[in-house]
Amino acid sequence: MQPTIGRNVRRGVLLTSVIVALLFTSTGAGNPPSRHTFAIDDTFPSFLSAICGFDVFVHVEGTAAATLFYNRTGTLVREIDTNPNLKITLFAPSTGKAFTYPAAGAFVQDYSGGTAVGTPLIATLTGLIAGTGSTAPDAGRIVFNAVIIEISPEGIPIVDIVSEISSSGHFNEDIAAARCAALSP
């Protein structure tokens, strides 16, 4: 009987600790996050056309979500973008070939310097980054220097990548060549 009582006491202490931690986390972190979801269904020409020597198009379809996190004063401090079901298809009408890959991952932006247009920031991309159709996809983690170039009507900063800081994972030497090979006749 004694071990059962001890186990129940430990469970009670653990449960109480978790509840207290959640209370302090939710009240001390700041204002609640806001989530914006966007449906995407768009087709456009790819820069690969010039590299491959034939027309290549990109079709992006699915859902993208931006979750914005605020501090106690209501200032935006972080954004996490995810693509719960986004898929990207590259296709070449002249060859009849295509391939599709999921855009699975997260893009995290740290706005510790503020959110005014022109403000630099650090952004991190993790997950499945780019499919090739002919080799293993690019996947891993890339950290970038970025800059805010615009603010959307929803109040979401639009960022542009300036340079790569670091990367880890699997990355193809020449992703454009791998994609052209997959789409070639």
C-alpha positions as CSV (number, residue, x, y, z in Angstrom):
1,M,0.0,0.0,0.0
2,Q,2.8,2.4,0.8
3,P,4.3,2.6,-2.7
4,T,0.8,3.4,-4.2
5,I,0.3,6.3,-1.8
6,G,3.8,7.6,-2.6
7,R,3.0,7.4,-6.3
8,N,-0.3,9.2,-5.9
9,V,1.4,12.0,-3.9
10,R,4.1,12.4,-6.6
11,R,1.4,12.5,-9.3
12,G,-0.5,15.2,-7.3
13,V,2.6,17.3,-6.8
14,L,3.5,16.9,-10.5
15,L,0.0,17.9,-11.5
16,T,0.0,20.9,-9.2
17,S,3.4,22.0,-10.5
18,V,2.1,21.8,-14.1
19,I,-1.0,23.8,-13.3
20,V,1.0,26.5,-11.5
21,A,3.5,26.7,-14.4
22,L,0.7,27.1,-16.9
23,L,-0.9,29.8,-14.9
24,F,2.4,31.8,-14.6
25,T,3.2,31.2,-18.2
26,S,-0.2,32.4,-19.5
27,T,-0.4,35.5,-17.3
28,G,3.2,36.5,-17.5
29,A,3.9,36.1,-21.2
30,G,1.9,39.1,-22.4
31,N,-1.1,39.5,-24.6
32,P,-2.6,36.4,-26.3
33,P,-1.2,35.6,-29.8
34,S,-3.3,36.2,-32.9
35,R,-3.5,33.7,-35.7
36,H,-4.2,34.6,-39.4
37,T,-4.9,31.8,-41.9
38,F,-4.7,32.3,-45.6
39,A,-6.0,30.0,-48.4
40,I,-3.6,29.9,-51.3
41,D,-4.2,28.7,-54.9
42,D,-1.9,30.4,-57.3
43,T,0.0,29.5,-60.5
44,F,2.9,31.6,-61.9
45,P,6.0,31.3,-64.1
46,S,9.2,30.1,-62.5
47,F,12.6,31.6,-62.8
48,L,13.6,28.0,-63.7
49,S,12.4,28.6,-67.3
50,A,15.6,30.5,-68.1
51,I,17.8,27.9,-66.5
52,C,16.0,24.8,-67.9
53,G,15.5,26.1,-71.4
54,F,11.8,25.4,-71.4
55,D,8.8,26.9,-69.7
56,V,8.4,25.9,-66.0
57,F,5.5,27.0,-63.8
58,V,4.8,26.8,-60.1
59,H,1.4,26.0,-58.6
60,V,1.0,26.7,-54.8
61,E,-2.1,25.4,-53.2
62,G,-3.2,24.9,-49.6
63,T,-3.2,26.9,-46.3
64,A,-0.6,29.1,-44.7
65,A,-0.9,30.4,-41.2
66,A,0.8,33.3,-39.3
67,T,0.8,33.3,-35.6
68,L,1.8,36.6,-34.0
69,F,3.1,36.9,-30.4
70,Y,3.0,40.0,-28.3
71,N,4.6,41.2,-25.1
72,R,2.8,42.7,-22.1
73,T,2.7,46.1,-23.8
74,G,1.0,44.7,-26.9
75,T,4.2,45.0,-29.1
76,L,4.7,42.3,-31.7
77,V,7.8,40.4,-30.8
78,R,7.7,37.1,-32.7
79,E,5.9,35.5,-35.7
80,I,5.7,31.8,-36.5
81,D,4.5,30.9,-40.0
82,T,3.4,27.4,-40.8
83,N,1.9,25.6,-43.8
84,P,-0.4,23.0,-42.4
85,N,-1.3,21.5,-45.8
86,L,0.5,23.6,-48.4
87,K,1.8,21.8,-51.5
88,I,4.0,23.1,-54.3
89,T,3.9,21.7,-57.8
90,L,6.5,22.5,-60.5
91,F,5.4,21.6,-64.0
92,A,6.6,21.9,-67.6
93,P,3.8,21.9,-70.1
94,S,6.1,21.2,-73.1
95,T,7.5,18.0,-71.5
96,G,4.3,16.9,-69.7
97,K,6.3,16.4,-66.5
98,A,5.6,17.6,-63.0
99,F,6.4,16.9,-59.4
100,T,4.8,18.0,-56.1
101,Y,6.2,18.3,-52.6
102,P,4.7,19.5,-49.3
103,A,6.0,22.9,-47.9
104,A,6.2,21.5,-44.4
105,G,8.0,23.5,-41.8
106,A,8.1,26.7,-39.8
107,F,9.4,30.2,-40.6
108,V,10.1,32.0,-37.3
109,Q,10.8,35.8,-37.2
110,D,12.2,37.5,-34.2
111,Y,11.1,41.2,-34.0
112,S,13.2,42.1,-30.9
113,G,14.3,45.2,-32.8
114,G,10.8,46.4,-33.6
115,T,8.5,46.1,-36.6
116,A,9.1,49.3,-38.5
117,V,9.7,49.0,-42.2
118,G,13.5,48.8,-42.7
119,T,14.2,47.1,-39.4
120,P,16.6,44.2,-39.5
121,L,15.7,40.9,-37.9
122,I,16.8,37.2,-37.6
123,A,14.6,34.6,-39.3
124,T,14.8,30.8,-39.1
125,L,13.4,28.4,-41.5
126,T,13.1,24.7,-40.5
127,G,11.6,21.6,-42.0
128,L,11.2,20.5,-45.6
129,I,12.5,23.5,-47.5
130,A,12.4,22.6,-51.2
131,G,11.6,19.5,-53.2
132,T,13.5,18.5,-56.3
133,G,11.6,15.8,-58.0
134,S,14.8,13.9,-58.8
135,T,16.9,13.8,-55.6
136,A,16.3,14.0,-51.8
137,P,14.6,17.3,-50.9
138,D,16.3,20.1,-49.2
139,A,15.5,19.8,-45.5
140,G,17.0,21.2,-42.3
141,R,17.4,24.5,-40.6
142,I,18.6,27.8,-42.2
143,V,19.1,31.0,-40.2
144,F,18.9,34.3,-42.1
145,N,19.5,38.0,-41.7
146,A,16.3,39.7,-43.0
147,V,14.7,43.1,-43.2
148,I,11.0,44.2,-42.9
149,I,10.0,45.6,-46.3
150,E,6.2,46.1,-45.7
151,I,3.4,45.7,-43.2
152,S,0.3,43.8,-44.5
153,P,-3.3,45.2,-43.9
154,E,-3.6,42.5,-41.1
155,G,-0.5,44.0,-39.4
156,I,1.8,41.2,-40.4
157,P,5.4,42.3,-41.2
158,I,6.5,41.2,-44.7
159,V,10.2,40.3,-44.7
160,D,12.9,39.9,-47.3
161,I,15.9,37.7,-46.9
162,V,19.2,39.6,-46.9
163,S,21.8,36.9,-46.3
164,E,22.3,33.4,-44.8
165,I,23.9,33.2,-41.4
166,S,24.0,29.4,-41.0
167,S,22.5,26.1,-42.1
168,S,22.3,22.5,-41.1
169,G,20.7,19.5,-42.7
170,H,20.5,18.1,-46.3
171,F,20.9,20.6,-49.1
172,N,21.4,19.9,-52.8
173,E,24.5,21.4,-54.4
174,D,22.4,22.7,-57.3
175,I,18.7,22.5,-56.7
176,A,17.9,24.2,-60.0
177,A,19.7,21.5,-62.0
178,A,18.0,18.8,-60.0
179,R,14.6,20.4,-60.7
180,C,15.4,20.8,-64.4
181,A,16.4,17.1,-64.6
182,A,13.1,16.0,-63.1
183,L,11.2,18.1,-65.6
184,S,13.3,17.5,-68.7
185,P,11.9,15.4,-71.6
